[in-house]
Amino acid sequence: MNLSYLNTSDKQLNALSSLQDSEGAAVRKEIKRRHSIGYWDGSLKTNTTGVAELGEIRIIATPVAMPTTRKVEKKMTGRGR
């Protein structure tokens, strides 16, 4: 276990996780370890300044008769195998 990543923030680890060498593998392992124990330092938190207003949405649907295949029609009437 590489102890050098214990004091780094989640934001720094996220930036280093895209490396394709042994250091990147160690960083991804540390991220996985932190996720499994539920540790979160808050450095990756996204800041939202406003609340989106919810508007009224209406969905209008009309019933459509889907075409059935001949085999299904036979089974429905009892003439199929």
C-alpha positions in Angstrom: 0.0 0.0 0.0 1.4 3.4 -1.0 1.0 5.7 2.0 1.9 8.8 0.1 -1.6 9.2 -1.2 -3.3 9.3 2.2 -2.8 13.0 2.6 -3.8 14.1 -0.9 -7.3 15.5 -1.6 -9.9 13.8 -3.7 -9.5 16.5 -6.3 -5.8 15.8 -6.7 -6.4 12.1 -6.8 -9.0 12.5 -9.5 -6.5 14.6 -11.6 -3.9 11.8 -11.3 -6.2 8.9 -11.9 -5.9 9.2 -15.7 -2.2 8.3 -15.7 -1.4 5.0 -17.4 1.5 3.8 -15.3 2.0 2.3 -11.8 1.4 5.6 -10.2 -2.0 5.9 -11.8 -2.8 2.4 -10.7 -1.9 3.3 -7.1 -4.1 6.4 -7.3 -7.1 4.4 -8.7 -6.6 1.8 -5.9 -6.6 4.6 -3.3 -9.8 6.1 -4.8 -11.4 2.7 -4.7 -10.3 2.2 -1.0 -11.7 5.6 0.0 -15.0 4.8 -1.8 -15.3 1.4 0.0 -14.9 3.0 3.5 -17.1 6.0 2.7 -14.4 8.7 3.0 -15.1 12.0 1.3 -13.2 15.2 1.9 -15.5 17.4 -0.1 -13.0 18.7 -2.6 -14.9 17.3 -5.6 -18.1 18.9 -4.5 -19.8 20.8 -7.4 -21.0 24.2 -6.4 -24.5 25.1 -7.6 -25.4 28.7 -7.2 -29.1 28.7 -8.3 -32.0 26.4 -8.1 -33.6 25.4 -11.4 -37.2 26.4 -11.5 -39.6 23.6 -12.3 -42.2 24.3 -15.0 -45.3 22.4 -15.8 -44.8 19.8 -18.4 -47.7 18.1 -20.2 -47.3 14.9 -22.2 -50.0 14.2 -24.7 -50.2 10.6 -26.0 -52.5 9.0 -28.4 -53.2 5.3 -28.4 -51.7 3.5 -31.4 -52.6 0.0 -32.5 -49.4 -1.8 -33.1 -49.4 -4.3 -36.0 -49.1 -7.9 -34.9 -47.5 -10.6 -36.9 -49.5 -13.4 -38.4 -48.0 -16.0 -36.1 -49.1 -14.0 -33.0 -52.6 -13.6 -34.5 -52.8 -17.4 -34.9 -51.8 -18.0 -31.3 -54.3 -15.5 -30.1 -57.1 -17.3 -31.9 -56.0 -20.7 -30.9 -55.1 -22.0 -34.4 -51.3 -22.0 -33.9 -49.2 -24.7 -32.4 
